[in-house]
Amino acid sequence: MSDSLAAQFEQIFQHSATGHVSAPGRVNLIGEFTDYNLGYVLPCALEFATEVMYSTRVDNRVIVHSANYPGESDSFDVSEPIEQGNCQWGNYIRAVCFVLKRQGLTLSGLNILISSNVPQGAGLSSSAALEVSVIGAFNEAFQLALTTQTIAQLGQAAENDFMHCQCGIMDQLISAQGQTNHALMIDCEDLSTTAVAMPEDLKLVIVNSNYPRKLVESEYNQRRIDCEQAAHKLGVDTLRHANLTQLNACQSTLTENEYKRAHHVITENQRVIDTVAALKSNNMPELTKLLAASHQSLKHDFEVTVPATDGLVEIISDALAGKGAVRMTGGGFGGAVVCLCRESEVAAVKKAVNQHYFKRFQLQADIFICQVGNGLTKHF
């Protein structure tokens, strides 16, 4: 991608790029909706990435083009108040500049060309890859000396405060700090991370349902409110500090939804810890059990699955017959499922999805056999 991107940059801006960074998408192995409850998550970075080529300008304008959206561009002045524009993807670049300026950092103009092969709408965090790579570009271009942790926090702030999607820190942190061949257990309370080696004989299969996701921000935000209200009634700062004994003792004070959301978060945090142990010992029966329990909890307690993702999990689970683990991954209401299995089982997974999924849902799934990649990278 880089050579053709460099040529494209030169064609658009009439000179060569002076810098090139990339940041990956991610898949979350387990730990869904625990991040904004300051619990544990276990994502890994993918080799799908967003690349940003850039050059500094003598004025204060940021001019952005995307190889993914030819003919579209955005342009704004960083010395003026930054507001939403008409270009949807361009607003992410505005969001980044908004939070960098709010941080008191000095910016000036930048020419930017973006290219991404992170599948969009698949729950693989194309937005975090965009935020982290663009902040990475500003960091390099203007020598802002930001750590990868700060880059992740600023990416989350861009999403929360400018794009108005109340995501947690996980997507941006794994995009900034991912390590090849390792998942990263993140403690979302103090942002400490533990690299967990992926067993060499384990294959990572991601299947995108291609179920058309509707506008679901209000659903996400409502679940966050449910979690916060449950924590308040349990007398804890966040659900990270609650346990099932407390939850059951307070059940009569909670609404049905508050109870269910809290039950998911508390049990999911424990599943993350157990999954780390299962990966370390390469224990497939345990991984299978844990991912299945996570999916059922997302379906019944958090209520974010849809028939298409439930169907994919069922189809893959039947094909694996206990020899692999599968669950919904990402924000839900569509998106992808993640599967961990041995290489010998990959063909059976593909065959089952191709045979049964379209028949049942009139949707074509995309199947990706993924490598675990690096986080934010400076190329030159």
PECOR-V594416 format. One record per backbone hydrogen bond with DSSP energy under -1.0 kcal/mol. NH is the residue of the N-H (numbers start at 1). CO is the residue of the C=O. Records with the same first field share a line. If there is no record, write none. Layout:
NH=CO, CO
//
This chain:
5=1
6=2
7=3
8=4
9=5
10=6
11=7
12=8
13=9
14=10
18=54
19=54
21=52
22=377
23=50
25=48
26=124
27=44
29=42
38=35
39=34
41=186
42=30
44=27
46=25
50=23
51=115
52=21
53=113
54=19
55=111
57=109
62=76
63=110
64=74
65=112
67=114
72=69
74=64
76=62
78=60
80=77
91=87
92=89
94=90
95=91
96=92
97=93
98=94
99=95
100=96
101=97
102=98
103=99
104=101
105=100
109=59
110=61
111=55
112=63
113=53
114=65
115=51
117=49
129=125
130=126
131=127
132=128
133=129
134=130
135=131
136=132
137=133
138=134
139=135
140=136
141=137
142=138
144=139
151=147
152=148
153=149
154=150
155=151
156=152
157=153
158=154
159=155
160=156
161=157
162=158
163=158
165=159
167=165
173=169
174=170
175=171
176=172
177=173
178=174
181=372
182=179
183=196
184=43
185=194
186=41
187=192
188=39
191=187
194=185
196=183
198=181
202=199
203=341
205=339
206=368
207=337
208=366
209=335
220=216
221=217
222=218
223=219
224=220
225=221
226=222
227=223
228=224
229=225
230=226
231=227
232=228
233=229
234=230
236=231
240=37
241=238
242=239
247=243
248=244
249=245
250=246
253=250
254=251
259=255
260=256
261=257
262=258
263=259
264=260
265=261
266=262
267=263
268=264
269=265
270=266
271=267
272=268
273=269
274=270
275=271
276=272
277=273
278=274
279=275
280=276
281=277
282=279
283=278
284=282
287=283
288=284
289=285
290=286
291=287
292=288
293=289
294=290
295=291
296=292
297=293
298=294
299=295
300=296
301=297
302=297
304=298
310=306
311=307
312=308
313=309
314=310
315=311
316=312
317=313
318=314
319=315
320=316
321=317
323=320
325=340
327=338
329=336
333=304
337=207
338=327
339=205
340=325
341=203
345=342
346=343
349=345
350=346
351=347
352=348
353=349
354=350
355=351
356=352
357=353
360=356
361=357
362=358
366=208
368=206
370=204
373=45
375=178
377=22
379=20
380=20
//
